[in-house]
Amino acid sequence: MTADGDPKVEEEQVDAAAAESDGDGLSKEHVDALTDESQTRSSNHPEENRMTMMEHLVELRRRLMWCVVALLAAFGVCVFFASEIFDFLSRPLMDILRQDNENAKLIYTKLYEVFFTEIKIGFYAAAFLAFPIFAIQIWKFVAPGLYSNEKAAFRPFLMATPILFFAGGAMVYYFIMPLAWEFFAAFQNTGENGSRIELLPKVEEYLSLAIKLIFAFGIAFQLPVVLTLLAKVGIVSSKGLSKFRKYAVVLVFIMAAVLTPPDIISQIGLAIPILLLYEVSIFLARMIEKKRAEEDAKLDAELAE
């Protein structure tokens, strides 16, 4: 901690000012102003008593224990409702298949396949439900070492993260999945002419594909949070992001091709929202830079006075 931000040094300066007030003609109002300024800076400063390494480890263990307890509790609930969750996840596919065949179904070819599928469903659903608890515990571990203005700056990003993840998952479920599944189901040939080709999806494979899409979109939708944080700490700038736009387009489509099934619908469905979020990130970076410039100008004006 530097002397400029040390509360003890500021208190000594205030005491010295009070002691000199009689001899130098320093007014009582001036001393009170210095006292108020010192108290304000002290309240905005991280806690003075630094934790030792062992205390940090103990605190980290306590936060991790809360995360594990939350995950296990959510896992127990989600495993109990695993069948209902799987029915919800498979509804976009079954609605399409049953348009042509009312007896359409999912199959499994291994004795233990459904059991382990429900375990996976319980784990993924539990991680999704317990994510707010994880975020709160991480915040409680990090927050004591932050200034009050830093805490205020990070809170919006902490709230935006689960909202954007949910938005990405909702977009997959209600828009991308119906289009992609309809595209794949169109390759069936259930007529009397030619070879009979019928789609019989496996339980495990369908769950893996659905979860992959949900997490891919959920993580990709965190792009504004990541880039805005980087802009806030000065690692990236709006001009740099604008110049990188043409490379970003190529990288986004490559990432979409890797993360999604090999069909043009889901690839474009992932790429276009990411590119729009990239533009949103550039706008937010400009807003941050504008606000920082105004604060710098205000500080320069105060120093000039």
Rosetta silent file (secondary structure, phi, psi, omega in degrees, C-alpha in Angstrom):
SEQUENCE: MTADGDPKVEEEQVDAAAAESDGDGLSKEHVDALTDESQTRSSNHPEENRMTMMEHLVELRRRLMWCVVALLAAFGVCVFFASEIFDFLSRPLMDILRQDNENAKLIYTKLYEVFFTEIKIGFYAAAFLAFPIFAIQIWKFVAPGLYSNEKAAFRPFLMATPILFFAGGAMVYYFIMPLAWEFFAAFQNTGENGSRIELLPKVEEYLSLAIKLIFAFGIAFQLPVVLTLLAKVGIVSSKGLSKFRKYAVVLVFIMAAVLTPPDIISQIGLAIPILLLYEVSIFLARMIEKKRAEEDAKLDAELAE
SCORE:     score description
SCORE:     0.000 S_00000001
   1 L     0.000  128.055 -178.867    0.000    0.000    0.000 S_00000001
   2 L   -79.507  163.909 -178.410    1.475    3.353   -1.000 S_00000001
   3 H   -67.057  -27.404 -178.702    1.657    6.342    1.237 S_00000001
   4 H   -65.424  -31.414 -177.122   -0.813    8.224   -0.967 S_00000001
   5 H  -107.789    8.734 -176.186   -3.584    5.769   -0.181 S_00000001
   6 L   -80.765  120.104  179.917   -2.576    4.825    3.378 S_00000001
   7 H   -60.584  -34.824 -179.923   -5.314    5.750    5.860 S_00000001
   8 H   -63.953  -42.495  179.061   -2.751    6.071    8.700 S_00000001
   9 H   -63.666  -40.882 -179.985   -0.727    8.632    6.741 S_00000001
  10 H   -65.712  -37.451  177.468   -3.864   10.598    5.953 S_00000001
  11 H   -63.957  -39.483  178.323   -4.880   10.588    9.626 S_00000001
  12 H   -64.115  -37.961  177.884   -1.421   11.910   10.540 S_00000001
  13 H   -64.364  -40.349  178.467   -1.830   14.669    7.945 S_00000001
  14 H   -64.607  -43.149  178.992   -5.191   15.627    9.428 S_00000001
  15 H   -62.495  -40.530  179.675   -3.734   15.684   12.962 S_00000001
  16 H   -65.265  -39.326  178.405   -0.849   17.810   11.767 S_00000001
  17 H   -64.127  -38.564  178.989   -3.262   20.202   10.094 S_00000001
  18 H   -66.787  -38.214 -179.073   -5.276   20.443   13.309 S_00000001
  19 H   -67.522  -32.655 -177.965   -2.146   21.102   15.345 S_00000001
  20 H   -89.138   -2.319 -174.411   -1.076   23.892   13.013 S_00000001
  21 H   -64.820  -33.117 -179.086   -4.531   25.448   12.811 S_00000001
  22 H   -74.356  -41.748 -174.509   -3.893   27.771   15.782 S_00000001
  23 H   -80.715  -35.840 -174.023   -0.456   28.938   14.672 S_00000001
  24 H   -99.047   -0.964  178.883   -0.952   29.141   10.921 S_00000001
  25 L    78.736   18.760  178.671   -4.487   30.408   10.908 S_00000001
  26 L   -71.273  126.950 -173.792   -5.913   27.225    9.345 S_00000001
  27 L   -72.728  157.086  176.710   -9.668   27.383    9.808 S_00000001
  28 H   -63.989  -34.033  178.939  -11.699   24.755   11.628 S_00000001
  29 H   -64.138  -37.190  178.799  -13.752   24.240    8.468 S_00000001
  30 H   -65.443  -42.330  178.256  -10.579   23.348    6.578 S_00000001
  31 H   -63.764  -42.006  179.144   -9.608   20.790    9.217 S_00000001
  32 H   -63.285  -37.955  179.206  -13.109   19.290    9.159 S_00000001
  33 H   -64.354  -41.731  177.447  -12.935   19.031    5.379 S_00000001
  34 H   -63.950  -37.887  179.149   -9.630   17.188    5.581 S_00000001
  35 H   -64.585  -44.969  178.635  -11.091   14.848    8.185 S_00000001
  36 H   -62.153  -40.096 -179.973  -14.134   14.066    6.016 S_00000001
  37 H   -65.205  -39.716  179.159  -11.896   13.438    2.993 S_00000001
  38 H   -65.073  -41.597  179.647   -9.700   11.092    5.001 S_00000001
  39 H   -65.712  -37.879  179.428  -12.703    9.131    6.256 S_00000001
  40 H   -65.138  -43.466  179.751  -14.119    8.868    2.738 S_00000001
  41 H   -66.115  -37.384  179.425  -10.868    7.545    1.320 S_00000001
  42 H   -65.611  -37.874 -179.627  -10.528    5.073    4.169 S_00000001
  43 H   -70.513  -26.717  179.311  -14.039    3.742    3.560 S_00000001
  44 H   -86.545   -3.941 -175.650  -13.269    3.304   -0.128 S_00000001
  45 L   -92.944  145.647  174.684  -10.041    1.440    0.581 S_00000001
  46 L   -58.756  157.902 -176.045   -9.802   -2.347    0.900 S_00000001
  47 L   -52.322  136.032 -171.980   -9.553   -3.640    4.439 S_00000001
  48 L   -70.401  -39.015 -178.611   -6.295   -2.530    6.010 S_00000001
  49 L   -78.562  104.526 -178.263   -5.499   -5.775    7.795 S_00000001
  50 L   -72.869  142.912  178.490   -4.219   -8.036    5.062 S_00000001
  51 L   -80.441  146.350  175.286   -4.991  -11.742    5.325 S_00000001
  52 L   -76.637  168.995  179.952   -2.135  -14.191    5.513 S_00000001
  53 H   -60.251  -40.803  179.523   -1.686  -16.919    2.926 S_00000001
  54 H   -64.354  -39.996  178.316   -3.123  -19.512    5.326 S_00000001
  55 H   -65.300  -37.069  175.329   -6.165  -17.321    5.997 S_00000001
  56 H   -62.158  -43.932 -179.417   -6.695  -16.972    2.232 S_00000001
  57 H   -65.119  -39.588  177.987   -6.554  -20.747    1.828 S_00000001
  58 H   -64.103  -43.123  178.988   -9.008  -21.275    4.698 S_00000001
  59 H   -65.222  -40.385  178.325  -11.397  -18.734    3.187 S_00000001
  60 H   -63.459  -41.866  178.728  -11.045  -20.335   -0.253 S_00000001
  61 H   -62.483  -39.613 -179.986  -11.774  -23.761    1.199 S_00000001
  62 H   -64.201  -41.769  179.365  -14.902  -22.414    2.912 S_00000001
  63 H   -67.596  -39.402  178.155  -16.190  -20.895   -0.333 S_00000001
  64 H   -65.347  -36.274  178.071  -15.454  -24.102   -2.259 S_00000001
  65 H   -63.417  -40.924  177.172  -17.316  -26.136    0.364 S_00000001
  66 H   -63.084  -38.865  178.213  -20.399  -23.962   -0.118 S_00000001
  67 H   -63.872  -43.064 -179.713  -20.119  -24.503   -3.899 S_00000001
  68 H   -65.589  -41.934  178.997  -19.859  -28.275   -3.468 S_00000001
  69 H   -62.622  -43.982  178.880  -22.827  -28.351   -1.080 S_00000001
  70 H   -62.884  -41.055 -179.795  -24.933  -26.309   -3.511 S_00000001
  71 H   -66.058  -43.273 -179.530  -23.932  -28.563   -6.415 S_00000001
  72 H   -66.274  -40.357  178.562  -24.723  -31.775   -4.518 S_00000001
  73 H   -63.730  -45.068  178.702  -28.089  -30.454   -3.331 S_00000001
  74 H   -66.692  -34.895  179.512  -29.040  -29.376   -6.849 S_00000001
  75 H   -63.455  -42.650  178.639  -27.748  -32.687   -8.234 S_00000001
  76 H   -60.382  -42.100  179.831  -30.027  -34.667   -5.928 S_00000001
  77 H   -68.575  -43.658 -175.646  -33.057  -32.687   -7.048 S_00000001
  78 H   -69.778  -35.990  177.107  -32.154  -32.800  -10.747 S_00000001
  79 H   -64.160  -38.273  179.127  -31.474  -36.548  -10.772 S_00000001
  80 H   -61.569  -35.693 -179.676  -34.905  -37.108   -9.236 S_00000001
  81 L  -104.650   24.907 -175.871  -36.461  -35.136  -12.120 S_00000001
  82 H   -61.009  -39.758 -179.692  -34.000  -36.379  -14.785 S_00000001
  83 H   -62.965  -42.615  179.845  -36.723  -38.019  -16.901 S_00000001
  84 H   -66.821  -38.590  178.535  -38.776  -34.835  -16.994 S_00000001
  85 H   -64.602  -41.570  179.173  -35.684  -32.768  -17.870 S_00000001
  86 H   -66.316  -38.279  176.223  -34.804  -35.149  -20.704 S_00000001
  87 H   -59.604  -39.821  178.317  -38.373  -34.983  -22.006 S_00000001
  88 H   -65.179  -44.252 -178.789  -38.044  -31.206  -22.064 S_00000001
  89 H   -67.809  -33.644 -176.487  -34.702  -31.330  -23.909 S_00000001
  90 H   -88.422   -4.988 -176.548  -35.946  -33.876  -26.462 S_00000001
  91 H   -59.977  -41.989  178.278  -39.262  -32.131  -27.165 S_00000001
  92 H   -57.843  -38.614  179.470  -37.971  -30.106  -30.189 S_00000001
  93 H   -72.919  -44.996 -176.847  -36.844  -33.333  -31.879 S_00000001
  94 H   -66.331  -34.066  177.266  -39.898  -35.409  -30.968 S_00000001
  95 H   -61.961  -36.821  179.687  -42.288  -32.720  -32.194 S_00000001
  96 H   -74.315  -45.297 -178.001  -40.632  -32.898  -35.617 S_00000001
  97 H   -65.062  -35.881 -176.631  -40.416  -36.696  -35.789 S_00000001
  98 H   -80.046   -3.187  172.337  -44.032  -37.197  -34.736 S_00000001
  99 H   -67.242  -33.094  179.829  -45.295  -34.995  -37.550 S_00000001
 100 H  -104.671  -22.515 -176.746  -44.686  -37.941  -39.892 S_00000001
 101 L  -144.293  109.079 -178.083  -44.731  -40.827  -37.425 S_00000001
 102 L   -66.010  -20.371 -178.885  -46.800  -40.794  -34.247 S_00000001
 103 L   -96.710   14.071  179.491  -44.789  -43.752  -32.928 S_00000001
 104 L   -59.314  146.009 -175.545  -41.405  -42.050  -33.277 S_00000001
 105 L  -154.560  165.383  170.655  -39.108  -42.710  -30.331 S_00000001
 106 L   -96.749  150.917 -177.757  -35.589  -42.498  -28.992 S_00000001
 107 E  -125.413  164.265  169.272  -33.637  -45.706  -28.486 S_00000001
 108 L  -138.028  145.035 -173.214  -30.713  -46.974  -26.432 S_00000001
 109 L  -114.524   -1.289  177.387  -28.412  -49.874  -27.318 S_00000001
 110 L  -119.486  143.284 -176.999  -26.487  -50.329  -24.071 S_00000001
 111 L   -60.634  -36.577 -175.032  -27.995  -51.643  -20.850 S_00000001
 112 L   -95.634    4.352 -171.915  -26.489  -48.857  -18.771 S_00000001
 113 H   -62.875  -47.433 -177.596  -26.993  -46.054  -21.324 S_00000001
 114 H   -66.949  -38.343 -179.909  -30.168  -44.532  -19.856 S_00000001
 115 H   -60.139  -51.665 -178.592  -28.831  -44.723  -16.300 S_00000001
 116 H   -70.354  -26.926  175.109  -25.650  -42.799  -17.084 S_00000001
 117 H   -64.678  -41.995  177.767  -27.606  -40.402  -19.294 S_00000001
 118 H   -67.395  -33.108  175.056  -29.792  -39.461  -16.339 S_00000001
 119 H   -63.790  -44.283  177.901  -26.658  -38.998  -14.210 S_00000001
 120 H   -62.808  -41.827  177.965  -25.273  -36.616  -16.832 S_00000001
 121 H   -59.383  -44.993  179.385  -28.584  -34.772  -16.983 S_00000001
 122 H   -60.369  -40.752 -178.433  -28.543  -34.378  -13.206 S_00000001
 123 H   -68.821  -49.039 -177.983  -24.984  -33.029  -13.246 S_00000001
 124 H   -64.515  -42.703  178.976  -25.448  -30.537  -16.092 S_00000001
 125 H   -65.957  -38.092  178.276  -28.773  -29.289  -14.747 S_00000001
 126 H   -65.299  -41.042  177.913  -27.319  -28.997  -11.245 S_00000001
 127 H   -62.585  -37.560  178.941  -24.356  -26.977  -12.539 S_00000001
 128 H   -67.519  -45.056 -178.158  -26.787  -24.658  -14.324 S_00000001
 129 H   -70.159  -34.535 -176.216  -29.006  -24.186  -11.262 S_00000001
 130 H   -85.811   -3.387 -177.515  -26.089  -23.792   -8.846 S_00000001
 131 H   -57.365  -42.220  176.514  -24.237  -21.274  -11.003 S_00000001
 132 H   -58.267  -35.590  177.388  -25.625  -18.238   -9.107 S_00000001
 133 H   -66.255  -41.517  177.056  -24.303  -19.782   -5.877 S_00000001
 134 H   -58.820  -46.133 -178.042  -20.893  -20.264   -7.498 S_00000001
 135 H   -63.478  -40.140  179.810  -20.859  -16.643   -8.635 S_00000001
 136 H   -65.329  -42.076 -179.476  -21.856  -15.372   -5.182 S_00000001
 137 H   -67.244  -39.116  175.834  -19.142  -17.399   -3.455 S_00000001
 138 H   -63.235  -41.105  179.567  -16.495  -16.190   -5.920 S_00000001
 139 H   -63.820  -43.324 -179.956  -17.674  -12.636   -5.337 S_00000001
 140 H   -64.903  -29.524  178.505  -17.491  -13.001   -1.556 S_00000001
 141 H   -76.518  -35.506 -174.689  -13.939  -14.313   -1.843 S_00000001
 142 H   -90.005  -33.986 -170.372  -12.748  -11.531   -4.160 S_00000001
 143 H   -56.373  -40.300 -178.047  -14.794   -8.541   -2.943 S_00000001
 144 H   -59.229  -22.119 -179.705  -12.860   -7.786    0.309 S_00000001
 145 H   -93.731    7.829 -177.549   -9.763   -6.956   -1.734 S_00000001
 146 L  -107.249  150.570  170.033  -11.518   -4.483   -4.039 S_00000001
 147 L   -69.764  160.907 -178.465  -12.130   -0.763   -3.716 S_00000001
 148 H   -63.401  -36.887  178.169  -15.746    0.322   -3.448 S_00000001
 149 H   -69.063  -31.808  176.401  -15.671    1.792   -6.971 S_00000001
 150 H   -69.049  -38.774  176.690  -14.244   -1.511   -8.267 S_00000001
 151 H   -61.435  -45.215  179.787  -17.054   -3.430   -6.560 S_00000001
 152 H   -63.051  -32.412 -179.061  -19.633   -1.161   -8.176 S_00000001
 153 H   -73.424  -33.144 -175.096  -17.969   -1.684  -11.570 S_00000001
 154 H   -85.859  -23.183 -176.764  -17.969   -5.493  -11.353 S_00000001
 155 H   -57.988  -44.785  179.007  -21.530   -6.015  -10.080 S_00000001
 156 H   -59.163  -37.017  179.332  -23.224   -5.407  -13.467 S_00000001
 157 H   -69.832  -34.752  177.998  -20.976   -7.996  -15.096 S_00000001
 158 H   -64.771  -37.342  178.674  -21.716  -10.482  -12.331 S_00000001
 159 H   -77.856  -31.762 -176.949  -25.438  -10.106  -12.960 S_00000001
 160 H   -73.064  -27.935 -175.179  -25.113  -10.109  -16.759 S_00000001
 161 H   -59.072  -55.764  179.236  -23.214  -13.422  -16.908 S_00000001
 162 H   -65.951  -31.805  179.646  -26.088  -15.806  -15.969 S_00000001
 163 H   -64.969  -44.174  179.814  -28.601  -13.721  -17.928 S_00000001
 164 H   -68.286  -37.041  177.994  -26.541  -13.962  -21.120 S_00000001
 165 H   -63.736  -44.512  178.147  -25.917  -17.680  -20.585 S_00000001
 166 H   -63.106  -38.877  178.995  -29.651  -18.291  -20.190 S_00000001
 167 H   -63.281  -40.416  177.779  -30.324  -16.187  -23.297 S_00000001
 168 H   -64.697  -43.924  178.289  -27.889  -18.315  -25.303 S_00000001
 169 H   -64.593  -39.198  178.994  -29.454  -21.550  -24.084 S_00000001
 170 H   -65.882  -37.700  178.516  -32.965  -20.271  -24.787 S_00000001
 171 H   -64.318  -39.775  177.286  -31.983  -19.289  -28.320 S_00000001
 172 H   -61.957  -49.308 -172.472  -30.658  -22.802  -28.953 S_00000001
 173 H   -67.473  -43.789 -171.976  -33.748  -24.512  -27.589 S_00000001
 174 H   -94.238  -14.191 -177.150  -36.436  -22.371  -29.200 S_00000001
 175 H  -124.921  -53.611 -173.745  -34.769  -21.394  -32.486 S_00000001
 176 H   -72.488  -48.571 -177.409  -31.670  -23.377  -33.463 S_00000001
 177 H   -57.513  -49.821 -179.919  -32.752  -26.887  -32.397 S_00000001
 178 H   -58.411  -40.207 -179.746  -36.086  -26.927  -34.279 S_00000001
 179 H   -68.880  -45.468 -178.075  -34.408  -25.722  -37.483 S_00000001
 180 H   -66.688  -43.975 -178.700  -31.414  -28.064  -37.205 S_00000001
 181 H   -66.261  -35.852  177.293  -33.474  -31.136  -36.256 S_00000001
 182 H   -66.103  -36.528  177.455  -35.899  -30.505  -39.090 S_00000001
 183 H   -62.414  -46.731 -178.546  -32.954  -30.296  -41.490 S_00000001
 184 H   -70.845  -37.254 -178.915  -31.540  -33.655  -40.335 S_00000001
 185 H   -68.481  -19.717 -179.089  -34.952  -35.357  -40.191 S_00000001
 186 L   -68.321  -14.532  179.842  -35.577  -34.436  -43.837 S_00000001
 187 L   -81.521   -2.181  176.502  -33.082  -37.137  -44.890 S_00000001
 188 L   -68.964  151.337  174.640  -35.502  -39.859  -43.830 S_00000001
 189 E  -136.473   93.131 -177.188  -37.121  -41.975  -46.512 S_00000001
 190 L  -103.489   10.694  179.809  -40.120  -43.788  -45.114 S_00000001
 191 L   -77.832  179.846 -178.437  -41.971  -44.182  -48.420 S_00000001
 192 L   -81.168  -24.557 -178.027  -42.561  -47.387  -50.298 S_00000001
 193 L   -90.053  142.487  176.441  -40.093  -46.592  -53.075 S_00000001
 194 L    76.991 -175.790  179.030  -36.348  -46.956  -52.563 S_00000001
 195 L   -69.241  141.731  179.663  -34.508  -47.933  -49.434 S_00000001
 196 L   -86.866  116.044 -179.209  -36.369  -47.333  -46.188 S_00000001
 197 E  -120.569  120.158 -178.306  -34.389  -44.900  -44.019 S_00000001
 198 L  -127.701  137.004  179.542  -35.752  -43.978  -40.624 S_00000001
 199 L   -81.811  120.790  176.554  -34.198  -41.778  -37.968 S_00000001
 200 L  -126.808   83.361 -174.919  -33.855  -43.567  -34.605 S_00000001
 201 L   -65.878  142.939  174.947  -31.824  -41.221  -32.358 S_00000001
 202 E   -85.386  146.284 -177.374  -29.914  -42.707  -29.416 S_00000001
 203 H   -60.083  -50.349 -175.641  -30.591  -41.281  -25.988 S_00000001
 204 H   -65.280  -43.506 -177.953  -26.939  -40.709  -25.078 S_00000001
 205 H   -66.634  -39.491  179.807  -25.954  -39.181  -28.423 S_00000001
 206 H   -65.989  -42.961  179.771  -28.920  -36.818  -28.471 S_00000001
 207 H   -61.890  -44.808 -179.722  -28.225  -35.585  -24.938 S_00000001
 208 H   -59.478  -42.215  179.857  -24.539  -34.999  -25.730 S_00000001
 209 H   -67.447  -43.622 -179.656  -25.442  -32.991  -28.833 S_00000001
 210 H   -64.117  -44.300  179.803  -28.118  -30.925  -27.055 S_00000001
 211 H   -66.022  -39.339  178.382  -25.850  -30.128  -24.085 S_00000001
 212 H   -60.078  -44.037  179.063  -22.974  -29.256  -26.410 S_00000001
 213 H   -65.264  -44.368 -177.920  -25.157  -26.768  -28.271 S_00000001
 214 H   -62.200  -46.087 -179.051  -26.567  -25.214  -25.095 S_00000001
 215 H   -71.441  -34.496  178.521  -23.157  -24.721  -23.511 S_00000001
 216 H   -62.423  -46.545  179.428  -21.610  -23.524  -26.783 S_00000001
 217 H   -69.773  -40.637 -179.849  -24.218  -20.792  -27.182 S_00000001
 218 H   -61.607  -43.065  179.325  -24.237  -19.961  -23.458 S_00000001
 219 H   -71.430  -40.588  179.918  -20.466  -19.496  -23.348 S_00000001
 220 H   -61.998  -31.777 -179.618  -20.377  -17.644  -26.679 S_00000001
 221 L   -73.546   -3.831  175.663  -22.943  -15.170  -25.341 S_00000001
 222 L   -83.418   -0.297 -176.616  -20.417  -14.145  -22.656 S_00000001
 223 H   -54.767  -46.197  178.427  -18.422  -12.274  -25.319 S_00000001
 224 H   -61.060  -36.648  179.349  -19.699   -8.787  -24.345 S_00000001
 225 H   -63.606  -47.549 -177.502  -18.854   -9.436  -20.688 S_00000001
 226 H   -64.418  -50.352 -176.431  -15.296  -10.554  -21.483 S_00000001
 227 H   -67.836  -35.933  178.369  -14.508   -7.813  -23.987 S_00000001
 228 H   -67.497  -39.648  175.428  -16.076   -5.068  -21.867 S_00000001
 229 H   -63.033  -42.554  178.437  -14.044   -6.135  -18.837 S_00000001
 230 H   -63.667  -36.932  177.280  -10.884   -6.136  -20.959 S_00000001
 231 H   -68.819  -34.268 -178.078  -11.763   -2.656  -22.209 S_00000001
 232 H   -66.937  -35.484  179.273  -12.390   -1.476  -18.663 S_00000001
 233 L   -91.693    1.175  174.114   -8.893   -2.477  -17.545 S_00000001
 234 L    87.079   11.500 -179.513   -7.340   -1.068  -20.716 S_00000001
 235 L   -76.864  -38.607  176.711   -6.241   -4.305  -22.380 S_00000001
 236 L  -122.704  162.933  178.620   -8.402   -3.736  -25.487 S_00000001
 237 L  -132.270  163.528  179.785   -9.870   -0.593  -27.030 S_00000001
 238 H   -65.327  -37.110  177.885  -12.838    0.156  -29.256 S_00000001
 239 H   -65.159  -42.311  178.846  -10.506    1.150  -32.106 S_00000001
 240 H   -64.170  -40.647  177.474   -8.573   -2.097  -31.771 S_00000001
 241 H   -65.357  -37.308  178.720  -11.787   -4.136  -31.766 S_00000001
 242 H   -65.875  -42.300  179.021  -13.019   -2.254  -34.828 S_00000001
 243 H   -66.687  -30.322 -177.910   -9.782   -2.929  -36.726 S_00000001
 244 L   -83.851   -0.345 -172.547   -9.943   -6.612  -35.715 S_00000001
 245 H   -57.316  -44.720 -176.201  -13.533   -6.963  -36.998 S_00000001
 246 H   -65.886  -32.815  175.970  -12.658   -8.616  -40.317 S_00000001
 247 H   -75.167  -33.286  179.051  -10.534  -11.227  -38.540 S_00000001
 248 H   -63.006  -37.213  179.106  -13.242  -11.707  -35.949 S_00000001
 249 H   -60.304  -45.881 -179.878  -15.743  -12.640  -38.658 S_00000001
 250 H   -64.777  -45.869 -178.476  -13.482  -15.434  -39.904 S_00000001
 251 H   -64.100  -37.366 -179.661  -12.690  -16.704  -36.388 S_00000001
 252 H   -64.966  -43.656 -179.965  -16.368  -16.674  -35.399 S_00000001
 253 H   -69.058  -33.508  175.130  -17.410  -18.801  -38.362 S_00000001
 254 H   -65.422  -44.690  178.924  -14.534  -21.226  -37.696 S_00000001
 255 H   -63.314  -40.347  178.693  -15.611  -21.508  -34.056 S_00000001
 256 H   -63.930  -37.648  178.983  -19.244  -22.006  -35.086 S_00000001
 257 H   -67.137  -32.877 -179.509  -18.210  -24.798  -37.463 S_00000001
 258 H   -76.977  -40.000 -171.668  -16.303  -26.555  -34.666 S_00000001
 259 H   -85.431  -20.583 -174.757  -18.924  -26.181  -31.926 S_00000001
 260 L  -109.392  166.223  174.843  -22.086  -26.953  -33.883 S_00000001
 261 L   -60.954  162.638 -176.492  -23.291  -29.950  -35.946 S_00000001
 262 L   -77.636   58.992  174.873  -22.178  -30.023  -39.589 S_00000001
 263 L  -134.678  147.913 -173.924  -25.160  -28.098  -40.937 S_00000001
 264 H   -67.819  -26.193 -176.061  -25.312  -24.561  -42.231 S_00000001
 265 H   -67.241  -53.453 -177.859  -28.354  -23.624  -40.107 S_00000001
 266 H   -68.822  -32.228  179.118  -26.814  -24.096  -36.666 S_00000001
 267 H   -66.328  -47.345  177.160  -23.474  -22.667  -37.800 S_00000001
 268 H   -67.523  -36.179  179.395  -25.033  -19.455  -39.082 S_00000001
 269 H   -62.574  -28.412  176.146  -27.383  -19.443  -36.073 S_00000001
 270 H   -87.876  -38.725 -174.010  -24.359  -19.305  -33.761 S_00000001
 271 H   -68.058  -44.801 -175.673  -22.141  -17.042  -35.874 S_00000001
 272 H   -63.633  -47.246  177.103  -24.603  -14.209  -36.469 S_00000001
 273 H   -60.829  -36.485  179.234  -25.514  -13.629  -32.772 S_00000001
 274 H   -65.061  -41.171  178.176  -21.820  -13.676  -31.825 S_00000001
 275 H   -64.980  -38.251  175.827  -21.024  -11.069  -34.480 S_00000001
 276 H   -64.772  -40.600  177.485  -23.890   -8.909  -33.212 S_00000001
 277 H   -66.469  -31.469  175.979  -22.587   -9.298  -29.651 S_00000001
 278 H   -63.201  -42.201  177.188  -19.136   -8.325  -30.930 S_00000001
 279 H   -65.478  -37.524  175.578  -20.603   -5.060  -32.221 S_00000001
 280 H   -61.837  -39.109  179.275  -22.313   -4.554  -28.857 S_00000001
 281 H   -63.556  -40.031  177.447  -18.922   -5.052  -27.193 S_00000001
 282 H   -62.459  -42.592  178.940  -17.385   -2.326  -29.388 S_00000001
 283 H   -62.625  -44.714  179.709  -20.209    0.043  -28.411 S_00000001
 284 H   -64.957  -37.585  177.589  -19.757   -0.713  -24.699 S_00000001
 285 H   -63.270  -38.968  177.346  -15.983   -0.219  -25.004 S_00000001
 286 H   -64.772  -40.393  177.567  -16.604    3.225  -26.529 S_00000001
 287 H   -61.867  -41.883  179.059  -18.942    4.113  -23.676 S_00000001
 288 H   -64.236  -43.804  179.686  -16.302    3.095  -21.126 S_00000001
 289 H   -65.132  -37.529  178.128  -13.609    5.112  -22.911 S_00000001
 290 H   -65.352  -43.621  178.860  -15.885    8.145  -23.094 S_00000001
 291 H   -64.728  -39.551  179.471  -16.664    7.919  -19.386 S_00000001
 292 H   -65.290  -39.608  178.937  -12.965    7.489  -18.552 S_00000001
 293 H   -65.139  -39.257  178.014  -12.079   10.550  -20.654 S_00000001
 294 H   -65.050  -40.485  178.525  -14.721   12.637  -18.855 S_00000001
 295 H   -65.546  -39.863  178.375  -13.389   11.530  -15.465 S_00000001
 296 H   -64.898  -41.288  179.112   -9.824   12.356  -16.516 S_00000001
 297 H   -64.984  -39.219  178.560  -10.892   15.790  -17.750 S_00000001
 298 H   -65.752  -41.003  179.169  -12.728   16.458  -14.509 S_00000001
 299 H   -65.558  -40.127  178.628   -9.699   15.403  -12.471 S_00000001
 300 H   -64.206  -38.172  179.006   -7.389   17.639  -14.543 S_00000001
 301 H   -66.162  -38.966  178.115   -9.737   20.581  -13.994 S_00000001
 302 H   -66.566  -39.031  177.895   -9.736   19.985  -10.230 S_00000001
 303 H   -67.888  -34.887  179.923   -5.952   19.787  -10.166 S_00000001
 304 H   -66.298  -32.412  178.497   -5.669   22.965  -12.221 S_00000001
 305 L   -71.370    0.000    0.000   -7.760   24.821   -9.626 S_00000001
